[in-house]
């Protein structure tokens, strides 16, 4: 049953749930109403029985005619007019003098009242002809010489309340059925109206899956859950479109960057191969220059491929687990590599201890990229100042600097300023810097040096708890 219910469309399930809820509520109200009305009708029936008090007439008739079974006495025809039955019961269980349309069965309660063991009682009985009766029995003493004591039973048929109750049950059933059907129809209409935005969303998703058109947008007016879902969907499609555009741009830029070294590499290799095929030897100096060029281009390709692999990682997945590392030690290692690449430069450093939470290899590569840029753009014999204070690593060079209009683009992938296009590099270094620093919770910035010329690169990284010092193991005796 549950499996079949889940197979139904959502609007059908909502309509069915609404109809079921209304049916349960209507059934509860109907049953409660029927029970309350039944209790009230029985109370009214009991009150009407208590109001019938033929004691004086019964006693008078008993004194005149005695207690004998037979037809109803003329003096008690009022009982028939009230649709009531009157009967006398002796302590031995014999009964007599019936007034009404039927004879009542004698019960233990009647004999107990006739024997003065009880004063009165109200109970239900069923006659020999199958009529259910409500009976009020009480004790009566005659005024004859023997002073005989009887139990007088006054009864009325329960059909007086069963017929109204039956009519009420049918009315409640009819009204409840109409209400349930109406609730189901209303639930279906509400489901269709409420799920219309979901249908639009479904249509948009199907359209995107069919055409891969990520420019589709759906209306998102309002502040309800459907509007929030629509806005989230629009944001998701916008993010997917942006991601696809960035991916296409990355492929195009990577192809453009790979074309130049590959073309140069192919040309050099073809020259070497032609020399071998034709037997025309290339002068040793030219051959060494060609081989050095091939090696440099292979190195550039390897570096470019490594940068592309780094940038191809998802933003949410870093290259490795974050751990507390010493930024001053990483900066010191990067400085050693930078001094090897720019031996003619004066590189000074002031590094205060600072610990951050990052991936060590990626962070060192980012710092190396920043220092490589400073070395690359510094004039021969120039100076590079490096400082680490309070979690802020600054690298200042004295090169030509970056134009004001180029500053917003320095961290874009494959972006290179006009003055740097003739220099080695892929334009991915600063993108990797920004991404690595961002993963560590910091920021990266480039700004013109003051006083100029030159550029200042600033990496701000939040601090992390200082790791405890390592305790050397005690040597055994």
N, C-alpha and C positions, 0 to 999 in steps of 0.2 A: 504493500500500500504506500509506504513512504517512497519507494523507488518510483512508483507510478506518479506520485505527486510531484516529485522532482523533475520528471520528464515534461510536465506541463509548462507552457509559456509563463513568464513571470506575471503578466497581467491576469492570466487565468488563476494562478496561485493566489494573487492578492485578492481577486474577487471571491474565490472560494474561502479564503481565510476570513474575509469580512462577513460573508454570508454565514459561516460557521459561528463566528463570534456573536453575530446578531441572533442566530438561532439559539445558541446557549443562553444568551441574556433573556430572550423572549420566553424560552422554556422555563427558565428560573422564575421570571415574573409571573408567568401564567400559573405555574404550580403553586407559588406562594399566594397568589390571588385566590385560586380555587380553594386552598386549604383554609385561608382566613375566612372566606365567604361561608364555607362549610361549617366552620366552628361557630360563626355568628348565627347561621340558620339553626343549628342544633341548640344554641343557647336560647334563641327565640322560641323554638319548639318546646324546650323544657319550661320556659316561662309560661307558655300557653297551657301546658299540662298542669302546672302549679296553680294557674288561675281557675281551672275547672274544679269546683269543690261541691259535689252533689251530696255531701254528707247528710244534711237535714232531710232531703227527699229520700235518700236511701234508707235512713233510719226509720222514717215514717212508714215507708213501704214494708220494711222488714217487720215492724211491729204489727202491721195490718195483715200481711200476707205470708210472712215468714220467708225463709231462704230456700227457694226451690228452683231447680234448673228449669229453664223454659224460655219462651220468647221474651223480648224486652218489654218492660213494664211501660204503660202509657205515660206514667209520671216522669219517666226519664227520657222522653223523646228528644229533649234538648241535646243529649249526647250525640244523637244522630245528626242533628242540625249542625253540630260543631265537628262532624266527621271524627267523633271520638267513640271509644269503647270503654264501658265500665263493667267491672267484674268483681265479685266478692270471693275470697278464698278463706277457708277455715284452716285451723292449725293442723288438721289431719290431711290436708291436701285437697279436700273436696271443694268444689267451686259451684257457684250458683248465681242466679239472677244476672244475666248478661244483658247489657244495653249496648247496642251497636250492631255492626254488620258481621262480626265474627267472634269466635271464642278464643280467649287467650290461653296459652299453655301455662300450667302452674309450675313455677320455678322454686328452687330452694329459698331464694330471697323472699318470695311471697309467703312461704310457710314460716320462715323465721320471723317475719313481721307479724303474722297472725299469732304466733306463739309469744309475742312481745320480746323477742330477742333483738330486734332492731326497730327503730322508730319509723324510718322511711328509706326509700331507695329509688334511683332512676336508672333504668337499664333497658337493653334492647332484647327483643324476643322475635321469633319467627313463628307464625301461626301454622296450623296444619295444612292450610291451603297455600303456604309459601309467601305470605305477606309479612314483610319486615315492619315491626312496630316499635315505637318508643314508649316505654311504660313508666308511670309514676305510681308507686305503691306506698300506702300509708295505713295506719291502724284505725279501726272504727269500732266503737262500743255501742251496742244496741241498748234501748231503754226498757226491754222486756224484763220479766221476772228473773230469768236466768242471767241476765247481763252478759250475753255472749259477745266475744271479741272476734272481729274479722279483719282481714287485710283487704283493703279496697285498692284495686288497680284501675288507673285511668290511662288509656293508651290512645295514641294517634299514629297513623301510618307514616313511616319514614319517606314514603313516596312524595309527601308534601314538600320535602326539601331535596329529594333525589331528582325530581323533574327539573327544578330550577338549576340544580348543580349540573345536570346533564346538558341543559341548554347553555349554561355558562361555559362548560368545557368545549362544546362545539364552537361557540362564538370565539373563545380564546384561541382554539386551534385554527379557525379560519383567519382571524386577524393576525395571529402569529405567522401562518403560512404566507399571507400577503406581505407581511413585514419582511420575512426572510427573502422572498423573491425580490421585493423592492430593494432590500439591502444588497442582494447579489448584483442586481442591475446597477445600483448606484456605485457599488464597489468596482464593477467592471468599467463604468464611465470614469470614475476617479482614477483607476489604474491607467486607463488609456490616456487621460489628460495629464496625469502626473509623470507618466513614462514617455511622453512625447519627446522631451529633451534627450532621454536615453535612446530613443529611436533615431533621433538626429545624430547623436554621438555614434551609434552603431553604423549608421549610413556613412558617416565621415570616415570611420575606421575601415569599413569595407572598401570605400573609394580609395583610401590611401594604400590599402593592401593590393588593390587591383591596379592602380596607376602609379603608385609611389610618388604621388603629388603631396608634398609636405606643406604646401601653402594653404591648405584647406583650414578654415577657421569656423567654429560654430558659435552662435550667440551665447553670451554669458551674463545676461542681465540678471540682477537680483543678488541676494546674499544667502540663498538657501543652499542645501547640499548639492542640488543639481547644478546650480550656477558655479559653485566651487569646483565640482567635477569638470564642468566645461572649461573653466579657466585653467585647471590643471592640465587638461588635455591640450588646450591651445599652447600652454607653456611647453608641454612635452614635444609637440610637433615643431614648435619654434626651435627648441633645443636640438632636436634631431636634424632639422634643416640646417641649423648653424654648424652642427657637427659634420654633416655631409659636405657642406661648403668648405669647411676647414680641411676635411680629408681630401677633397678634390684639389684645393689650393696646395696642400702639402705635397700631393703627388705631382702636380704641375711644377711646383718650385723645386722639388727633389729631382725631377727629370731635367729641369733647366740647369741645376747645379751639377748634376752628374755628366751632362753632355760635354761641358768644356774640358774637364780632366780626361774623360774617356776619348774625346777627339784628339787631344794632344798626345795621350798615351798610345792611341792607335797609329798616329802619324809617326811617332818615334820608333815604334816597333816595326812598322812597315819599312822605314829607312834601314833599320838594322837587318831586317830579313832580305831586303833587296840587295844590300851589300853582300850578304852571304850567297844569294842566288847568282848574282852577276860576277862575283869574284873581285869586285872593285872595293878595295879596302878603304874604310873611313879613317881619316887621320886619327891617331891616338887621342889627341886632345878633344876632337869633336866626338869621338866615341865615348870618352869618359863623360863628356857633357851630356850626351844623349842618355847614357845609363843613369847619371845623377838625376836627370829630368824624369826618367821613368820611375825611379825610386821615390822621388818627391811626389809624383802624381799618385803612385800607389799608396803612399802614406796619407795623402789628402783624401783619397777615396775611402781608405779604412777609417779615417777620422769622421768623414761625413756619414758613413754607414753606421758607425757607433752612435753618432748624434741622432740619427734617424731612429735607431732602435730605442734610444732613451726617450725620445719624444713620442714614440708610438705606444708607450705604455699608457694604460688608462689612468685618468687623473686620480681615481680613488685607490689605485693599487700602486704603492711606492716600490722602489727597487729592492727594498729590504726592510726588516723590522727597525723601528726607531729605537735608539738607545742614547744614553747620556754620553756625550763625547766632549773632549776639551777643544774648544774652538781655537784657542791660542796655539795648541800643538798642531792642529790641522793647518792653520795659517803659516806656521813656521815651516812645515813640510812643503807647502805650496811656494813659499818664498825661496826655498833652496832650488826648486825646479825653475822658478822665474829667473834667478841669478844665472843659471846655466844658459838660458835662452837669450839673455841680454847681458853678456859679460861686460859690455862697454858702458852700461848704465850704473848710476849710483842709486841703489835701493836701500832705503832706511826703514826701520820698523820699530814700533813701540807696542808691544803686545801684553796687555793685562790678562790675567787668568779669567776665563769665562767658559762656563759649561752650558751646553745646549742639548736639546733632545732632537736628534736627527739620524740619518743614515750616514755613517762615516765616509764611505767611498763616494757617494753622490755629493756630499757637502765639500769634500776635498776637491772634487772635479769642478764644482761651482766656483770655489775660491781661485783655483788655477785658471779658470776661464777669465775671471775678472783681472787677475794679474797679467795674463797673456795679452789682453786688450791693452793694458797700460804699457807693457813692453813694446807691443806692436806699433803703437802710435806715438811713442816717445822719440824725440829726435836723438841722433847720436850724441853720446855724452850727457844726455839729460838725466833727470832725477825722478824717482818714484817714491812717494812717501806713503807708508802703510801704518795704520794705527788701529788698535782695538781697545776701546774704552767703554765700559758699561754696556756691553752687548752690541756695540755699534762698530762694525769693521768698515774703515774708509780706506780707499786706494786712490791716491791723487797723482795724475801724470801732468806733464808739461807739454803735451802734444798740441795739435791744431784745435782740439776741442770739437764739440758737436753743435751744429746749428740749432737755434731755438725751435725751428719748425720740425726738426728731426727727432727731438726728444720723445714725443709720444709714441714713436715707432721703434725705439731701440730694442724693445723686448719682443717684437714680433718675429715669427719664424721666417728665416731666409731674408730678413730685411738687412740691407747694408747701405750705409751712406754713400753718396757719390764719391767721396774721397777715399773710401775703403774698398771699392770694387776692384781696384787693381792689386790689392794685397791678398795674400793667402787667407783662406777661411771660407766657411759656408754660411755664415749668418745665423747659426743656430746656438752659438755659445751663450749669449745673453738670455735666450729663451730657456735654456736649461738652468741658468742661474736663477731666474725668476721662479721657475717651477720648483726647484729644490728648496729654495728659501721659503716659498709659500707652504710647502709640505711641513716645514719645521715651525710654521706659525709666524714667520717673519715677513719682512718686506725688502724689496730691492729697488734702488733708485739711482739714476744717473743725472747729474746736474753740472752746469758749467762751474769751473773753478774760479774762486775769487781770492786774490786778483788773478786774472788770466795771464796767458792762455792755459788751456788744459781742461781736463774733465775729472770730476770726483765721483767715484762709485761708492755707494753707501749700502751696506747690508746690515739690517737690524734684525736680531734674533733674540727671542725671549730666553731668559735664563732657566736653567734646570737645577735641581738639587745637586750639590757637589758630591760626587761619589766618595765613599769612605776610603781612606788610604789603605793600601795593601799591607798586611802584616806578614813579614817574612816568617817562613816556617822555622821552627827551632830545630837546630841540628842535634842529632843524637850524640850522646857521649861516645 
